């Protein structure tokens, strides 16, 4: 991997921004995106999209969307002795929350905090596997009292975000990072804009990132309504299921990008599916079919307006929605090449073919 790409991924994944508090990520995207597009649009809710207009005034509109938020926690209560109760923001396995380091983001600054390990004696006489909830875990920034926490600016609603460093694995084939869901999409989006900045496109490209995807696909709805795209492409991360070496499971590291076929909220438009398959095979881009138990922004986008043909270009990551995700560099590169090929070839004829093949 080029050092420039690794730095981009490191910058994005080490930024901290849970759903509803994505400002730091948005500011970074704005700085990187502005020189690459004709216009940058930031919505009232916080979505950010760059627009690269085609010279053809009748060109179709292609929307490329990542989401900038990550999973984390929100302070709900300060205890008398200065510890913090939280509610989860996004989906968490409760047993991956304890005994980890986090950043507590307050109006007066950022503080290190840690999550408590639930004392074994508190679980005696009950089935711990069934009873443990995120709400049972306290977060500790070292305050001695509720009053001291308040003095340091802590308030209900403050964000608590995993704190980790992005690094290579020993063999340099993988990267380990937090928030790959979905700073992956943000990285692909920015690298695609960089790749096409001096090209004339046969479509108007609307590329950016939404807010609050992890809490119900919220930001994308306003974005699709505002920009009225002809086609929507989500770029998002999904869970790998290859840890035990079973090759017939969906989500294998090293097998290429994920061509999502179905999830509980979205069946990929037939014409889009055929278009993606043809593009991947024509350009020898490795891919794997993917059926998912979780959704993406495409699930909301495809039923917006009068209906928008939508698809997802994904990558698999082990242990997503936690402190650390491990992903294969070659999968990222396959996804990036796939998105570039779509952006540089999509035109009116392509759109008509997609619609005829519904």
Residue pairs with C-beta under 8 A, 6 or more apart in sequence:
1 175
1 329
1 333
5 187
5 191
6 168
6 175
8 187
8 190
8 191
9 166
9 175
9 177
9 183
9 187
9 332
10 166
10 177
11 28
12 25
12 28
12 179
12 183
12 186
12 187
13 166
13 177
13 178
13 179
13 180
13 183
14 164
14 165
14 166
14 177
14 178
15 24
15 25
15 28
15 179
15 183
16 24
16 70
16 72
16 103
16 105
16 159
16 161
16 162
16 163
17 23
17 24
17 25
17 26
17 68
17 69
17 70
17 159
17 161
18 69
18 70
18 71
18 72
18 73
18 74
18 89
18 90
18 159
18 160
18 161
18 214
19 69
19 70
19 71
19 72
19 89
19 90
19 211
19 212
19 213
19 214
19 215
20 69
20 74
20 89
20 159
20 211
20 212
20 215
21 105
21 159
22 46
22 68
22 69
22 211
22 212
23 46
25 68
25 69
25 183
25 186
25 209
26 42
26 46
26 48
26 68
26 209
26 211
29 48
29 68
29 186
29 190
29 208
29 209
30 40
30 42
30 48
32 190
33 40
33 48
33 50
33 190
33 193
33 208
34 40
34 50
35 197
36 50
36 52
36 190
36 193
36 194
36 197
37 50
37 51
37 52
37 193
37 197
37 207
38 50
38 51
38 52
38 53
39 50
39 51
39 53
40 48
40 49
40 50
40 51
41 47
41 48
41 49
41 50
41 51
41 208
41 226
42 48
43 219
43 222
43 223
43 226
44 222
45 211
45 212
45 218
45 219
45 222
46 211
46 212
46 219
47 208
47 209
47 210
47 211
47 219
47 220
47 222
47 223
48 68
48 208
48 209
49 63
49 65
49 206
49 207
49 208
49 209
49 223
49 227
50 193
50 206
50 207
50 208
51 204
51 205
51 206
52 193
52 196
52 197
52 201
52 204
52 205
52 207
53 204
54 200
54 201
54 202
54 203
54 204
54 205
55 200
56 202
58 348
59 201
59 202
59 203
59 204
59 347
59 348
60 203
60 204
60 230
60 231
60 346
60 347
60 348
60 350
60 351
61 203
61 204
61 206
61 227
61 228
61 229
61 230
61 231
62 203
62 204
62 205
62 206
62 229
62 230
62 231
62 233
62 342
62 343
62 346
63 206
63 207
63 223
63 224
63 227
63 229
63 231
63 232
63 233
63 301
64 189
64 192
64 205
64 206
64 207
64 208
64 233
64 235
64 339
64 343
65 185
65 189
65 207
65 208
65 209
65 210
65 220
65 223
65 232
65 233
65 234
65 235
65 297
65 301
66 182
66 183
66 184
66 185
66 186
66 188
66 189
66 208
66 209
66 210
66 234
66 235
66 236
67 182
67 185
67 209
67 210
67 211
67 212
67 213
67 214
67 219
67 220
67 236
67 297
68 182
68 183
68 186
68 209
68 210
68 211
69 90
69 182
69 211
69 212
69 213
69 214
69 215
70 90
70 161
70 162
70 178
70 179
70 181
70 182
70 183
70 214
71 88
71 89
71 90
71 91
71 92
71 181
71 214
71 321
72 89
72 90
72 102
72 159
72 160
72 161
72 162
73 86
73 87
73 88
73 89
73 102
73 134
73 139
73 159
73 160
73 161
74 86
74 87
74 89
74 156
74 157
74 158
74 159
74 160
75 84
75 85
75 86
75 104
75 139
75 154
75 155
75 156
75 157
75 158
75 159
75 160
76 85
76 86
76 87
76 156
77 84
77 85
77 156
78 84
78 85
78 146
78 149
78 150
78 154
78 156
79 85
79 138
79 146
80 145
80 146
81 144
81 145
81 146
82 141
82 142
82 143
82 144
82 145
82 146
82 148
82 149
83 116
83 138
83 139
83 140
83 143
84 104
84 113
84 138
84 139
84 140
84 141
84 149
84 154
84 160
85 135
85 138
85 139
86 134
86 135
86 137
86 139
86 160
87 134
87 135
88 134
89 159
89 214
89 215
90 214
90 215
90 321
91 214
91 294
91 321
92 134
92 321
92 322
93 321
93 322
94 132
94 133
94 134
94 136
94 137
95 132
96 319
96 321
96 322
96 323
97 115
97 134
97 137
98 115
98 116
98 117
98 118
98 137
99 114
99 115
99 116
99 117
100 114
100 115
100 162
100 323
101 112
101 113
101 114
101 162
101 163
101 164
102 112
102 113
102 114
102 115
102 139
102 160
102 161
102 162
102 163
103 110
103 111
103 112
103 113
103 160
103 161
103 162
103 163
104 110
104 111
104 112
104 113
104 139
104 141
104 154
104 158
104 159
104 160
105 158
105 159
105 160
105 161
106 152
106 153
106 154
106 155
106 158
107 153
107 155
107 158
108 152
108 153
109 153
111 141
111 152
112 141
112 163
113 139
113 140
113 141
113 142
113 160
114 139
114 140
115 137
115 138
115 139
115 140
116 137
116 138
116 139
116 140
118 128
118 132
118 136
118 137
123 131
123 132
139 160
141 149
141 152
141 154
143 149
143 152
143 154
162 178
162 179
162 322
162 323
164 177
164 178
164 323
164 324
166 175
166 176
166 177
166 178
167 175
167 176
167 177
168 174
168 175
168 176
169 175
169 176
169 326
172 329
173 254
173 328
173 329
173 330
174 253
174 326
174 327
174 328
174 329
175 326
175 327
175 329
176 324
176 325
176 326
177 183
177 324
177 325
177 327
178 322
178 323
178 324
178 325
179 325
180 237
180 315
180 317
180 320
180 325
180 327
181 236
181 237
181 238
181 317
181 320
181 321
181 325
182 213
182 235
182 236
182 237
184 235
184 236
184 237
184 315
184 317
184 327
184 332
184 335
185 209
185 234
185 235
185 236
185 237
186 209
187 332
188 235
188 313
188 332
188 335
188 336
188 339
189 207
189 208
189 209
189 235
189 339
191 336
192 207
192 336
192 339
192 340
192 343
193 205
193 207
195 340
196 205
196 340
196 343
196 344
199 344
201 343
201 344
201 346
202 345
202 346
202 347
202 348
203 343
203 346
203 347
205 343
206 227
206 229
207 343
208 223
210 218
210 219
210 220
210 223
210 297
211 218
211 219
212 218
212 219
213 219
213 220
213 236
213 296
213 297
217 265
217 295
217 296
217 297
217 299
217 300
219 297
220 297
220 300
220 301
221 300
221 301
221 304
224 232
224 300
224 301
224 304
224 305
224 308
225 304
225 305
228 305
229 301
229 308
230 308
230 309
230 351
231 272
231 308
231 309
231 310
231 346
231 351
231 354
232 297
232 298
232 301
232 302
232 308
232 309
232 310
232 311
233 298
233 310
233 311
233 312
233 313
233 339
233 342
234 296
234 297
234 298
234 301
234 310
234 311
234 312
234 313
235 312
235 313
235 314
235 335
235 339
236 296
236 297
236 312
236 314
237 314
237 315
237 316
237 317
237 320
237 325
237 327
238 251
238 258
238 260
238 290
238 292
238 294
238 314
238 315
238 316
238 317
238 320
239 251
239 294
239 316
239 317
239 318
239 320
239 321
240 251
240 252
240 253
240 316
240 317
240 318
240 327
241 249
241 250
241 251
241 252
241 316
242 249
242 251
242 252
242 253
242 316
242 318
243 318
250 288
250 289
250 290
250 291
250 292
251 258
251 288
251 290
251 316
252 288
252 316
253 316
253 318
253 326
253 327
253 328
253 331
254 328
254 330
254 331
255 286
255 287
255 288
255 316
255 331
256 285
256 286
256 287
256 288
256 330
256 331
256 334
257 280
257 285
257 286
257 287
257 288
257 313
257 314
257 315
257 331
257 334
257 335
257 338
258 287
258 288
258 289
258 290
258 312
258 313
258 314
258 315
258 316
258 335
259 273
259 276
259 277
259 280
259 287
259 288
259 289
259 290
259 311
259 312
259 313
259 314
260 266
260 268
260 290
260 291
260 292
260 296
260 298
260 311
260 312
260 314
261 267
261 268
261 273
261 289
261 290
261 291
262 268
262 291
262 292
263 291
263 292
263 293
263 294
263 295
263 296
263 299
264 292
264 293
264 294
264 295
264 299
265 295
265 299
265 300
266 295
266 296
266 298
266 299
266 302
266 310
266 312
268 298
268 310
268 311
268 312
269 302
269 309
269 310
269 311
269 354
269 358
270 357
270 358
271 309
271 353
271 354
271 355
271 356
271 357
271 358
272 309
272 310
272 311
272 354
273 311
274 354
274 357
275 311
275 350
275 353
275 354
275 357
276 287
276 311
276 313
276 338
276 342
277 287
279 285
279 338
279 341
279 342
279 345
280 286
280 287
280 338
283 337
283 338
283 341
285 334
285 337
285 338
285 341
286 330
286 334
287 334
287 338
290 314
290 316
296 312
296 314
298 310
298 311
298 312
301 308
301 310
302 308
302 309
302 310
309 354
309 355
309 358
313 335
313 338
313 339
313 342
314 335
315 327
315 328
315 331
315 332
315 334
315 335
316 327
316 328
316 331
317 325
317 326
317 327
318 325
318 326
318 327
319 325
319 326
